[in-house]
């Protein structure tokens, strides 16, 4: 169990270090990602997951 936790911690620190380096090298791209792309991705995932859950229910209830 401790081996798994240590390996996950190592992966987490590696990802954090790489993302920090990317954000320092490309500041404008990071603003684009943070304020434009992430909200679009979040809203589209909510739409897709809601449709996946609700379409079978609506077919079963006869609403479509």
C-alpha beads as a LAMMPS data file, in Angstrom:
LAMMPS data file: protein, C-alpha beads

64 atoms
63 bonds

1 atom types
1 bond types

-500.0 500.0 xlo xhi
-500.0 500.0 ylo yhi
-500.0 500.0 zlo zhi

Masses

1 110.0

Atoms # bond

1 1 1 0.000 0.000 0.000
2 1 1 2.790 2.419 0.841
3 1 1 4.512 1.587 -2.461
4 1 1 1.366 2.562 -4.359
5 1 1 1.043 5.804 -2.401
6 1 1 4.703 6.681 -2.997
7 1 1 4.443 5.977 -6.724
8 1 1 1.295 8.113 -6.990
9 1 1 3.042 10.912 -5.096
10 1 1 5.971 10.700 -7.505
11 1 1 3.648 10.906 -10.508
12 1 1 1.828 13.851 -8.935
13 1 1 5.022 15.804 -8.311
14 1 1 6.272 15.076 -11.845
15 1 1 3.000 16.340 -13.371
16 1 1 3.070 19.460 -11.182
17 1 1 6.666 20.219 -12.144
18 1 1 5.960 19.738 -15.852
19 1 1 2.828 21.884 -15.760
20 1 1 4.652 24.655 -13.891
21 1 1 7.402 24.667 -16.500
22 1 1 4.819 24.790 -19.297
23 1 1 2.971 27.701 -17.668
24 1 1 6.190 29.665 -17.227
25 1 1 7.191 29.183 -20.856
26 1 1 3.756 29.883 -22.376
27 1 1 1.883 32.423 -20.224
28 1 1 -0.637 33.506 -22.888
29 1 1 -1.498 29.935 -23.763
30 1 1 -2.118 29.218 -20.095
31 1 1 -4.620 32.097 -19.915
32 1 1 -6.328 30.748 -23.012
33 1 1 -6.551 27.309 -21.443
34 1 1 -7.770 28.594 -18.093
35 1 1 -10.410 31.074 -19.205
36 1 1 -11.660 29.761 -22.547
37 1 1 -10.950 26.084 -23.103
38 1 1 -11.541 24.722 -19.600
39 1 1 -15.081 26.175 -19.282
40 1 1 -15.957 24.893 -22.756
41 1 1 -14.630 21.431 -21.887
42 1 1 -16.495 21.425 -18.574
43 1 1 -19.813 22.448 -20.123
44 1 1 -19.500 19.941 -22.943
45 1 1 -18.745 17.121 -20.506
46 1 1 -21.780 18.047 -18.416
47 1 1 -23.945 18.039 -21.551
48 1 1 -22.604 14.696 -22.774
49 1 1 -22.861 12.946 -19.412
50 1 1 -26.367 14.289 -18.823
51 1 1 -27.439 13.040 -22.234
52 1 1 -25.909 9.617 -21.578
53 1 1 -27.835 9.331 -18.329
54 1 1 -31.145 10.899 -19.371
55 1 1 -31.694 9.520 -22.889
56 1 1 -32.222 5.897 -21.777
57 1 1 -34.528 7.079 -19.000
58 1 1 -36.573 9.201 -21.410
59 1 1 -36.865 6.305 -23.866
60 1 1 -37.976 3.997 -21.035
61 1 1 -40.621 6.458 -19.857
62 1 1 -41.862 7.134 -23.382
63 1 1 -40.991 10.827 -23.427
64 1 1 -39.191 10.568 -26.789

Bonds

1 1 1 2
2 1 2 3
3 1 3 4
4 1 4 5
5 1 5 6
6 1 6 7
7 1 7 8
8 1 8 9
9 1 9 10
10 1 10 11
11 1 11 12
12 1 12 13
13 1 13 14
14 1 14 15
15 1 15 16
16 1 16 17
17 1 17 18
18 1 18 19
19 1 19 20
20 1 20 21
21 1 21 22
22 1 22 23
23 1 23 24
24 1 24 25
25 1 25 26
26 1 26 27
27 1 27 28
28 1 28 29
29 1 29 30
30 1 30 31
31 1 31 32
32 1 32 33
33 1 33 34
34 1 34 35
35 1 35 36
36 1 36 37
37 1 37 38
38 1 38 39
39 1 39 40
40 1 40 41
41 1 41 42
42 1 42 43
43 1 43 44
44 1 44 45
45 1 45 46
46 1 46 47
47 1 47 48
48 1 48 49
49 1 49 50
50 1 50 51
51 1 51 52
52 1 52 53
53 1 53 54
54 1 54 55
55 1 55 56
56 1 56 57
57 1 57 58
58 1 58 59
59 1 59 60
60 1 60 61
61 1 61 62
62 1 62 63
63 1 63 64
